[in-house]
């Protein structure tokens, strides 16, 4: 792993493409401001009906280039096998201690997708336990400052919105890197979507919906798991 300095923003994604869908604009915005950004995909997405693990890995690498990520890696914990259990926690704790992020983001606790719910509980446990020195992973302990959630298959919870008007097209380009998923998907006859069928359309209307709530063109919504500290609500 090439990281020699701490990451500022780390997005934990159950599958390749989840980070771009839920927080791609925010990642682009933080990169523009000089922060080091990264994504950890927990699985290869190998159980997905569309595409293959090899194709999705190439698509994820292309999306990382679009977003200007400092680091992207996959833990390969098993698509449809994510769980908040000891072995998976240690894998994620080790990564947190290597990357040493200040801000951690992951999928929402009440997301419809089972892997997304599992990722939330796994990330929250690792967020807490990464700071415990007696949990030995061969790396110094690390305490991230903040944990937020983002939505993919869920509209709520919604606590604050980030203006991504200037970054929306960059987010769209990153999502479009996943051609096997969103641009030219190949589906078996009779396939029925369990959730969203048009993710490119979804990021457009959802971005506009959240943007209009704060008086801008496009927005991304997040919810803090850890309390936000504000000194001046007008400045911050």
N, C-alpha and C positions, 0 to 999 in steps of 0.2 A: 504494500500500500504506500502511495507516494506522499501522503500527508506528513508534513514536518511542522506545520503550525496549526493552531486550533481552527476548526470550522465555526462560523458564526451561526448559520442556519442549516439545520438538517431535517429533511422531510423523510419520514418513515412511510413507505408505501407497501401495501400487501402484495400488489402485482405491478409489473411495469405498465405505466400509463396513469396509475392512480394519482401520483404526485402532480403530474402535469394537469390533469383534469381539475384537481381541487386547489392547487397552490402554484400553478405554473406562472401566473402573473406576478405573484408575490416573490417567487424566486428570481424572476427577471428583474424586478424592481430593486431587490436587495443587492443583486449583482451590480447593477448600475451605480449603486451608492457605495460600492467598494467593499462589500462584505463577501466573505467566502461562503459559498453555498454548496450543498451536497444532497444527494438522494441515496437512501438505502432501500432497495427492493427486497422484501422478505422472501419472495418466491420468484421463480421463472415464469409463472403463469402457465405452467405446462398442462393444466386441466382445462384451459380455455378452449371453447369450441372453435374459435377463429385463430388462424396462425399456428406457428410451432414455437417451441422455446428458442430455437436458433434464430428464427426470424425476429421474434420479439426482442431478443438480446441486441440484435443489430439496430432495430428501431429505437430501443432505449438509448443506445450509444449516440444515434443521430439526434435524438431529442435533447440529450445532455449537451451536445455541441450547440444546438440552437439556444439553449438557456445559459450557456457559458458556465456550466457547473465546474467547481474545483475538483469534485470527486463524485463518482457513482459506483456503487458495488451491489452485488446480489448475495444474500446469505443462503439462498436455496434451501429454505426450511420446509418446503413441500406445499405446493398449491393444494388447497382444501384440507391441509393438515395443520394449519396454524393454531396454536394454543398457548395460553399463558401457563407454561410448565417449565420446570427447572432448566432443562437442557437448552431450550430456546431462549430463555432469559439470559443464560450465560453467554450465548452467542451474541445477543444484542448488547448486553452490558460490555462485552469486550470491544465491540465496535464503538460504543459511546466513549469508552476510555481511550481509544485510539484517536478518534476524530475530535473529541472534546468540544462538542457544540455548546453554544450559549443558549440557543433557542431550538427546541424540538417540536415538530409538528407530526401528527398522525391522523388517521381516519376517526370518525366519530363513534362514540360508544353505541349509539342506537342506529347505526347504518344498517340498511337492509341486508347487505351481503355478509354471510357468516365470517368470512376471512377478514373483513373490515372490522367487525366487532372484536374478533380475536386479536387483531393487530393493535387495537386501542388498549386492551387489557395488558397485552404483552409489552407495549411501549411504556405504559404507565408504570408497570412494575419495574422495568429496566431503568426508567428515569429515576425512580426512587433508590433502587438498589445499587446503581452505579456509584453512588456516593459512600457506600459502606466499605471501609478498608478491609474488613475481615472476609469479604467475598473475593476470593483470589482468582484472578484471571491472568496473572502475570503482567498486569499493567497497573499503574497508579490509579487510585480512585478518582472519580470526577463527578461533580455536581452541576448538571445543567441548570440554567437560571429559570427557564420558562418552558411550559408544555402547553401547546395549543392543539385544537382539532380543526379539521377541515371537512367539508361535505363532498361526497361523490354520489351516493344514492339516497341522500337525505337533505332536506332543506333546513331543518333545525337540528341542534340548537344554533342560534345566531346571536352573537354578542357584539361584534364590531365588524366593520367593513373597511377594507383597504382599497383605495383608488388605484385601479390598474389600467386606466384609460390609455396611457402612453405605452403600456406593455401588452395590451390585449392581442395585437397582431402577432407579437412574438410568442405568446402563449398558444395562439391558434396554430402557428407553424410547428411548434413543438408537438402538439396533439396530432397534427397531420402527419408527423413522422411515423405514426403507428398505422400505416396503410392497411395492414392485415386486419386491424380492428375496426377502423372508422372510415377509411376511404374506399377500399375495394375488398370488403370481406367476402370470404367464400364460406357459405353455410350449407349444411345438409338439408335435403328436401324435407319440408315440414317443420323446420326449426321454429321455435316460438321464443321470443325474447322474454326473459323473466323480469327485466327492469327497463332501463332506457334503451331505445332502439336507435336513436340519433344523437350521439354524444357531441358531434360538431354543432348541431343545432342547439343542444342543451347548454353548452358553454356560452353560446351567443345570448340566448334568452335569459339564462341565469345571470350572466355578467351584466346584462342591461337591467334586470330586475334589481339586483343588489346595488348597481351603480345609481339608479334613480333614487334609491332610498337615502343616499348621501349627496345627491345633486350633481353627480358626475356621469360620464358616459358608461363606464364599465367598472365593476367592483368584484372583489372576492371576499367572502365572509368566513370568519373564524370564531371559535369560542375558546376562551382560556380555561384550562384545567387548574392551573396554578393562578393565584390572585395576581392581577396587574397592579403594579405600583405607580401611582401618578402623583407628581408634585405640583404640576400646573396643567389642568385639563385643557386650557386654551392652547398652550404650547405643544401639548403631546396628543 
